[in-house]
Amino acid sequence: MTETATFAAGCFWGVEKAFQRFYKDQDIKTSVGYTGGDDSSPDYKKVCTGATHHAEAIQIHYTPNDKINYPNLVEFFYRMHDPTTANRQGPDVGTQYRSVIFYHSPEQEQIAKRVTAEVQEKHYKGQHIVTEIVKGGIWYDAEEYHQKYLDKNPDGYECPSHFLRW
């Protein structure tokens, strides 16, 4: 049975590419888009103003197995970005770049909170993880040119804060 995971961790181009690289041998489907805000017709220009309150995010559709499951996805999310900076990743600043786990079930919420506590204790002692853990809302796909952007534009912008920390 296919499940959905939704994360925001800065510019969605690099977030999507990080998940695609790491899970390249798994059957995942990714899309980038907007969620967490209050505008019912968001587009890139509006989201970039911060006025929509949406985050740039990635949705991952996957069939759970030993290598890809929700706890592993949440841990990878923490590995690939800086969860200690509010409303920014590297040079990208604004609420649209905030760190968020959007959960889709009570089980995902519990897992997200548990993994966050484990990552805080193991990897971020002396710092505070500011990642929001909130119920997933309406998903809006980003414009087509944003989908798989770094596959189409291999020399395109990739946020320098998107790298594996452990």
JOSUL-V656205 format. One record per pair of residues at least 12 apart in sequence whose C-alpha atoms are under 7 Angstrom apart, sorted by the first residue. I is the first residue (numbers start at 1). J is the second residue. If there is no record, write none. Layout:
i:I j:J
i:I j:J
//
This chain:
i:1 j:63
i:2 j:61
i:2 j:62
i:2 j:63
i:3 j:61
i:3 j:62
i:3 j:63
i:4 j:59
i:4 j:60
i:4 j:61
i:4 j:62
i:5 j:59
i:5 j:60
i:5 j:61
i:6 j:57
i:6 j:58
i:6 j:59
i:6 j:60
i:6 j:101
i:6 j:102
i:6 j:103
i:7 j:57
i:7 j:58
i:7 j:59
i:7 j:100
i:7 j:101
i:7 j:102
i:8 j:55
i:8 j:56
i:8 j:57
i:8 j:58
i:8 j:98
i:8 j:99
i:8 j:100
i:8 j:101
i:9 j:81
i:9 j:97
i:9 j:98
i:9 j:99
i:9 j:100
i:10 j:56
i:10 j:88
i:10 j:89
i:10 j:97
i:10 j:98
i:10 j:99
i:11 j:56
i:11 j:97
i:11 j:159
i:12 j:32
i:12 j:56
i:12 j:57
i:12 j:58
i:13 j:149
i:13 j:150
i:13 j:158
i:14 j:158
i:14 j:159
i:14 j:162
i:16 j:30
i:16 j:58
i:17 j:150
i:27 j:62
i:28 j:60
i:28 j:61
i:28 j:62
i:29 j:60
i:29 j:61
i:29 j:62
i:30 j:58
i:30 j:59
i:30 j:60
i:30 j:61
i:31 j:58
i:31 j:59
i:31 j:60
i:31 j:147
i:32 j:57
i:32 j:58
i:32 j:59
i:32 j:141
i:32 j:142
i:32 j:147
i:33 j:56
i:33 j:57
i:33 j:58
i:33 j:139
i:33 j:140
i:33 j:141
i:33 j:142
i:34 j:54
i:34 j:55
i:34 j:56
i:34 j:57
i:34 j:139
i:34 j:140
i:34 j:141
i:34 j:142
i:35 j:54
i:35 j:55
i:35 j:57
i:35 j:137
i:35 j:138
i:35 j:139
i:35 j:140
i:36 j:53
i:36 j:54
i:36 j:55
i:36 j:137
i:37 j:52
i:37 j:53
i:37 j:54
i:38 j:52
i:38 j:53
i:39 j:52
i:43 j:142
i:47 j:96
i:48 j:96
i:50 j:94
i:50 j:95
i:50 j:96
i:53 j:95
i:53 j:96
i:54 j:96
i:55 j:95
i:55 j:96
i:55 j:97
i:55 j:98
i:56 j:96
i:56 j:97
i:71 j:111
i:71 j:115
i:74 j:112
i:74 j:115
i:75 j:115
i:79 j:164
i:79 j:165
i:79 j:166
i:80 j:162
i:80 j:163
i:80 j:164
i:80 j:165
i:81 j:161
i:81 j:162
i:81 j:163
i:82 j:161
i:83 j:99
i:83 j:129
i:83 j:130
i:83 j:131
i:84 j:127
i:84 j:128
i:84 j:129
i:84 j:130
i:85 j:130
i:86 j:98
i:86 j:130
i:89 j:161
i:90 j:159
i:90 j:160
i:90 j:161
i:99 j:131
i:99 j:132
i:100 j:131
i:100 j:132
i:100 j:133
i:101 j:132
i:101 j:133
i:101 j:134
i:102 j:133
i:102 j:134
i:102 j:135
i:102 j:136
i:103 j:134
i:103 j:135
i:103 j:136
i:104 j:135
i:104 j:136
//
